[in-house]
Amino acid sequence: MKRALAYSLAIIVSNWLSSCDSEEGEQLESVVAEFSAGNTQLDQGFMVSFTDLSLGTPDTWNWSFEGGSPSTSNEQNPTITYESAGTFEVTLSASNSISSDVITKSGYITVNPSFPDGSGLFNLTLTHDDLVREYLMYVPEVYTGSAAVPLLIDLHGNLGTREQQYNSSEFYKVADVENFILITPESLIPERFTQWNYDNLPDAADDVGFISTLMDAVIANYNIDEKRIYVAGSSGGAVMAFNLACQLSTRIAAVAGVKGIMNQAVFNGCNPEKPMPILQLHGTEDPIIPYDPAVPTTLGYWVQYNETSQDPIITPVSDEFPDNGNTADYILLDNGTNGVTVEHFRVNGGGHDWFKKPNHDVDATEEAWKFFSKYDLNGRVLR
């Protein structure tokens, strides 16, 4: 409002001054910076023409274009290309020999992601907070777009990569059968931070915002069932998955963590707004993230929050591979609010692994999708 008022007053003053010269015959001019864009909503790779609308006849222009190419310009009316998706600000500083003014329009340009046609595995980027973020997207052949499908986000561990997690969990094989879209994003390694920002540190990448923006981008371009968005994570990715359960509970239907727990920072910042189904798989001999006391504490938080039964139902998993040196127990805490459960596979003798057969009696990928399939955003749908 203040800038709009100042701009209007400047127009009045400018019109008045244009008809009146000072006693010395000189015209007083005061710059008020303003600009417009030919298009503020565009797709990746498109150009935008900017028009200087400044008052006071400036003769110098200094533009700054977040996410644009080039990122700066001294032209009066530049044309800028946006190669990466995201929301970007634009700044113009206009001046003459008498005065200068600066205007910044935050979130002024929105660049929509350009998604490939067809099915398969795609290596894509998304700009969030002026940082280029990388992720893999897998679209199964069975996806036609005629019906809404689930979205699964799979998070790698600390110092891992999207490719490692994609090949380790192999959720893409399940997607081929169950028809869902798989997203495997990557944390910032090593540019600013060596892991997911599950501690919600203000000076590190905003990973919660990045994941939420990534959801929006996929939903805008594919037929996604927004009630069936799931998150799985490995090790540090599991810590981040639990953090997302706390921070984005109104968007996520269920979470599965493998060899990961809630650390103190996640506990401190946890403020879910609805019951959250939780599956956790962990080895009792994990040398990286010890089982006790972190695993029981993590499960205990969700048992209390979801108001499930306090008495676990423990069922030994069939020892299908007796020579692998470990066994497993399935632990169920049921009857939570909206029918949600807290479930746990305790791999007795298991280490820091994404559990697979025949090295274990439990397949983490298979169990995660079986768990996800029981829930949507409103709670349990399969009983």
Disulfide bonds with the S-S distance in Angstrom:
Cys246-Cys270 2.07
